[in-house]
Amino acid sequence: MYNENISKSQIEYLKSLKKRKRNILITQISILVIIFGLWEISANLKIIDPFIFSSPSRMFKSFIDLIKTGILWKHTWVTLIETIIGFLLGTFLGIFIAIIMWWNKFISDVLEPYLVIISSLPKTALAPIIIVWIGNNMSSIITIALLTSVVATLLSVYDGFMHVDKDQIKLIRIFGGTKIQILTKVILPSSIPTMVNALKINIGLSYVGVIVGEFLVAKEGLGYLITYSSQTFKLDTVMLSVIILAILAWLMYKCVEILEKVVLKKINPQ
């Protein structure tokens, strides 16, 4: 039951929002059903080669087989843990360096050209070097994920810091506010949307780093499973692994969305 203080037009607006969200969800599910349906039909009618392109039914059979052996859970868990660690390290380190650069203009001017160069480098090309330096272990995979995401986070968040409303900063300075107060009361709260967007971008970048690392050195994880299955021509498992990666990325994206709502609600309780 709606609050009596809410006008009729507001009630209609809230209903339209709910209807729009419902329609979006229905459309998204319908698109997936159509894609997988056409995929299955094309494979059954031999329009595409099911051995090369697989099919939803073949992937489901592979899924059941891997679940029974317990292999799938092990590989999925390893990749998820590596991604989360790399994601968190890349995010926090990127934000921390962005704060340092905002705090000290000299450091910012010194680092800026190096960051541009590092950002333009293909991180996957550095992966073999990192593995030689750190070793053939999980640490090297996490480091690759970290390096893949940290620069993008840093540049994105720092740019957000530099575009905060200058009048708000001047107002705090007029009233005798310190630099730390400007940071905590203006810069960070105003940059929350930018930081959340950086988190969303980092999800994909972290998975790219982890999978590249697993392709090269891992003995477990979805990247390893994809490499091993492609070498043994188990293409159903390859496609299944890709689908699982997409689901994991979507789940992490939803977690970031929930975090965004919680943070914004605390900042703007109305």
C-alpha positions as CSV (number, residue, x, y, z in Angstrom):
1,M,0.0,0.0,0.0
2,Y,1.4,3.4,-1.0
3,N,1.9,6.2,1.5
4,E,-1.0,8.7,1.5
5,N,1.5,11.6,1.1
6,I,2.6,10.3,-2.3
7,S,0.6,11.9,-5.1
8,K,-1.2,10.0,-7.8
9,S,1.3,11.0,-10.4
10,Q,4.2,9.7,-8.2
11,I,2.3,6.4,-7.8
12,E,1.9,6.1,-11.6
13,Y,5.6,7.0,-12.1
14,L,6.7,4.3,-9.6
15,K,4.5,1.7,-11.3
16,S,5.9,2.7,-14.7
17,L,9.4,2.2,-13.3
18,K,8.6,-1.3,-12.0
19,K,7.0,-2.2,-15.3
20,R,10.0,-1.0,-17.2
21,K,12.4,-3.1,-15.0
22,R,10.1,-6.1,-15.5
23,N,10.0,-5.6,-19.3
24,I,13.8,-5.3,-19.4
25,L,14.3,-8.5,-17.4
26,I,11.8,-10.4,-19.6
27,T,13.5,-9.1,-22.8
28,Q,17.0,-10.0,-21.5
29,I,15.8,-13.6,-20.6
30,S,14.0,-13.9,-24.0
31,I,17.2,-12.9,-25.9
32,L,19.1,-15.6,-24.1
33,V,16.4,-18.2,-24.7
34,I,16.3,-17.3,-28.4
35,I,20.1,-17.4,-28.8
36,F,20.4,-20.8,-27.1
37,G,17.4,-22.1,-28.9
38,L,18.7,-21.2,-32.3
39,W,22.1,-22.6,-31.4
40,E,20.6,-25.9,-30.4
41,I,18.4,-26.1,-33.5
42,S,21.3,-25.2,-35.8
43,A,23.4,-27.9,-34.3
44,N,20.7,-30.5,-34.5
45,L,20.0,-29.7,-38.2
46,K,23.7,-29.7,-39.0
47,I,23.6,-26.1,-40.1
48,I,26.7,-25.7,-37.9
49,D,29.1,-28.5,-36.9
50,P,28.2,-29.5,-33.3
51,F,31.7,-30.9,-32.8
52,I,33.3,-27.5,-33.5
53,F,30.6,-25.1,-32.2
54,S,29.1,-27.5,-29.6
55,S,25.4,-27.0,-28.6
56,P,23.5,-26.2,-25.4
57,S,22.6,-29.9,-24.9
58,R,26.2,-31.1,-25.4
59,M,27.4,-28.5,-23.0
60,F,24.8,-29.6,-20.4
61,K,26.0,-33.2,-20.7
62,S,29.6,-32.0,-20.3
63,F,28.5,-30.0,-17.2
64,I,26.9,-33.0,-15.6
65,D,30.0,-35.2,-16.3
66,L,32.3,-32.6,-14.8
67,I,30.0,-32.1,-11.8
68,K,30.0,-35.8,-11.0
69,T,33.8,-35.9,-11.0
70,G,34.1,-32.7,-9.0
71,I,36.5,-31.2,-11.5
72,L,34.4,-28.2,-12.4
73,W,33.9,-26.9,-8.9
74,K,37.7,-27.1,-8.3
75,H,38.6,-25.2,-11.5
76,T,35.8,-22.6,-11.0
77,W,36.7,-21.9,-7.4
78,V,40.4,-21.4,-8.2
79,T,39.6,-18.9,-11.0
80,L,37.1,-17.1,-8.8
81,I,39.5,-16.7,-5.9
82,E,42.4,-15.5,-8.2
83,T,40.1,-13.0,-9.8
84,I,38.6,-11.6,-6.6
85,I,42.1,-11.2,-5.1
86,G,43.5,-9.5,-8.3
87,F,40.3,-7.4,-8.6
88,L,40.5,-6.1,-5.0
89,L,44.2,-5.5,-5.1
90,G,44.0,-3.6,-8.4
91,T,41.0,-1.6,-7.2
92,F,42.4,-0.5,-3.8
93,L,45.9,0.1,-5.1
94,G,44.6,2.1,-8.0
95,I,42.5,4.3,-5.7
96,F,45.3,4.7,-3.3
97,I,47.8,5.9,-5.9
98,A,45.1,8.2,-7.4
99,I,44.7,9.8,-3.9
100,I,48.5,10.3,-3.7
101,M,48.5,11.9,-7.1
102,W,45.7,14.2,-6.2
103,W,47.4,15.1,-2.9
104,N,50.7,15.9,-4.5
105,K,50.7,17.6,-7.9
106,F,54.5,17.1,-8.3
107,I,54.1,13.3,-8.0
108,S,51.1,13.5,-10.4
109,D,53.2,15.4,-13.0
110,V,56.1,13.0,-12.7
111,L,53.9,9.8,-12.9
112,E,51.5,10.9,-15.7
113,P,53.7,10.1,-18.7
114,Y,54.8,6.8,-17.3
115,L,51.1,5.8,-16.6
116,V,50.2,6.7,-20.2
117,I,53.0,4.5,-21.5
118,I,52.1,1.6,-19.1
119,S,48.4,1.9,-20.0
120,S,49.2,1.6,-23.7
121,L,51.3,-1.6,-23.2
122,P,49.6,-4.9,-23.9
123,K,49.6,-6.5,-20.4
124,T,49.3,-10.0,-21.9
125,A,52.7,-9.5,-23.5
126,L,54.2,-8.9,-20.1
127,A,52.7,-12.1,-18.7
128,P,55.6,-14.4,-19.6
129,I,58.1,-11.9,-18.0
130,I,56.1,-11.7,-14.8
131,I,55.9,-15.5,-14.6
132,V,59.8,-15.7,-15.0
133,W,60.2,-13.1,-12.2
134,I,57.6,-14.4,-9.7
135,G,57.5,-18.1,-10.6
136,N,55.1,-20.7,-11.9
137,N,52.4,-20.3,-9.2
138,M,49.2,-18.6,-8.3
139,S,51.0,-15.4,-7.2
140,S,52.1,-14.7,-10.8
141,I,48.5,-15.1,-12.0
142,I,47.2,-12.7,-9.4
143,T,50.0,-10.2,-10.3
144,I,49.0,-10.3,-14.0
145,A,45.3,-9.7,-13.0
146,L,46.5,-6.8,-10.7
147,L,48.6,-5.2,-13.4
148,T,45.8,-5.5,-16.0
149,S,43.3,-3.6,-13.8
150,V,45.3,-1.2,-11.6
151,V,46.3,1.4,-14.2
152,A,42.8,1.6,-15.6
153,T,41.4,2.1,-12.1
154,L,44.1,4.7,-11.3
155,L,43.5,6.8,-14.4
156,S,39.7,6.6,-14.2
157,V,39.6,7.6,-10.5
158,Y,42.2,10.3,-10.7
159,D,40.3,11.9,-13.6
160,G,37.2,11.8,-11.4
161,F,39.1,13.5,-8.6
162,M,40.2,16.3,-10.9
163,H,36.6,17.0,-12.2
164,V,35.1,17.4,-8.7
165,D,33.2,20.8,-8.4
166,K,35.9,23.4,-7.6
167,D,33.4,25.6,-5.8
168,Q,32.8,23.0,-3.1
169,I,36.6,22.8,-2.5
170,K,36.8,26.6,-2.4
171,L,34.0,26.7,0.2
172,I,35.7,24.3,2.5
173,R,39.0,26.2,2.2
174,I,37.2,29.5,3.0
175,F,35.9,28.0,6.2
176,G,39.4,26.8,7.2
177,G,39.1,23.2,6.1
178,T,42.2,21.1,5.8
179,K,43.3,19.1,2.8
180,I,42.3,15.9,4.5
181,Q,38.8,17.3,5.1
182,I,38.6,18.3,1.4
183,L,39.5,14.7,0.5
184,T,37.1,13.0,2.9
185,K,34.2,15.4,2.7
186,V,34.2,16.4,-1.0
187,I,36.6,14.5,-3.3
188,L,35.9,10.9,-2.2
189,P,32.0,11.3,-1.8
190,S,31.8,13.1,-5.1
191,S,33.9,10.5,-6.9
192,I,31.9,7.4,-5.7
193,P,30.1,7.0,-9.1
194,T,33.5,7.2,-10.8
195,M,35.0,4.6,-8.4
196,V,32.0,2.3,-8.9
197,N,32.4,2.5,-12.7
198,A,36.1,1.6,-12.2
199,L,35.0,-1.4,-10.2
200,K,32.7,-2.5,-13.0
201,I,35.4,-2.2,-15.6
202,N,37.9,-4.0,-13.4
203,I,35.7,-7.1,-13.3
204,G,36.4,-7.8,-17.0
205,L,40.0,-6.7,-16.8
206,S,40.7,-9.0,-13.8
207,Y,39.2,-12.0,-15.6
208,V,41.3,-11.3,-18.6
209,G,44.5,-11.2,-16.5
210,V,43.6,-14.3,-14.6
211,I,42.7,-16.3,-17.7
212,V,45.8,-15.2,-19.6
213,G,47.9,-16.3,-16.6
214,E,46.1,-19.7,-16.4
215,F,46.7,-20.2,-20.1
216,L,50.4,-19.9,-19.5
217,V,51.2,-21.5,-16.2
218,A,48.2,-22.9,-14.3
219,K,47.5,-26.5,-13.5
220,E,44.0,-25.7,-12.4
221,G,41.4,-23.1,-13.0
222,L,39.0,-22.4,-15.9
223,G,41.8,-21.0,-18.1
224,Y,43.7,-24.3,-17.6
225,L,40.5,-26.3,-18.3
226,I,40.0,-24.3,-21.6
227,T,43.6,-24.9,-22.7
228,Y,43.6,-28.6,-21.8
229,S,40.2,-29.2,-23.4
230,S,41.0,-27.4,-26.6
231,Q,44.2,-29.5,-26.9
232,T,42.3,-32.7,-26.4
233,F,39.4,-31.5,-28.7
234,K,36.8,-31.5,-25.9
235,L,35.2,-28.4,-27.4
236,D,32.0,-28.9,-25.4
237,T,34.0,-28.3,-22.2
238,V,35.7,-25.3,-23.8
239,M,32.4,-23.6,-24.6
240,L,31.0,-24.6,-21.1
241,S,34.0,-22.9,-19.4
242,V,33.4,-19.7,-21.4
243,I,29.8,-19.7,-20.4
244,I,30.8,-20.2,-16.7
245,L,33.2,-17.3,-17.0
246,A,30.4,-15.1,-18.3
247,I,28.2,-16.2,-15.4
248,L,30.9,-15.4,-12.8
249,A,31.5,-12.0,-14.4
250,W,27.8,-11.2,-14.3
251,L,27.5,-12.3,-10.6
252,M,30.5,-10.0,-9.7
253,Y,28.9,-7.2,-11.6
254,K,25.7,-7.6,-9.6
255,C,27.6,-7.6,-6.4
256,V,29.1,-4.2,-7.4
257,E,25.7,-2.9,-8.2
258,I,24.4,-3.9,-4.8
259,L,27.4,-2.3,-3.2
260,E,26.7,0.9,-5.2
261,K,23.1,1.0,-4.0
262,V,24.2,0.5,-0.3
263,V,26.9,3.2,-0.5
264,L,24.6,5.7,-2.3
265,K,21.8,5.0,0.2
266,K,24.2,5.9,3.1
267,I,25.3,9.0,1.5
268,N,21.8,10.1,0.4
269,P,19.4,8.5,2.9
270,Q,16.4,10.3,1.4
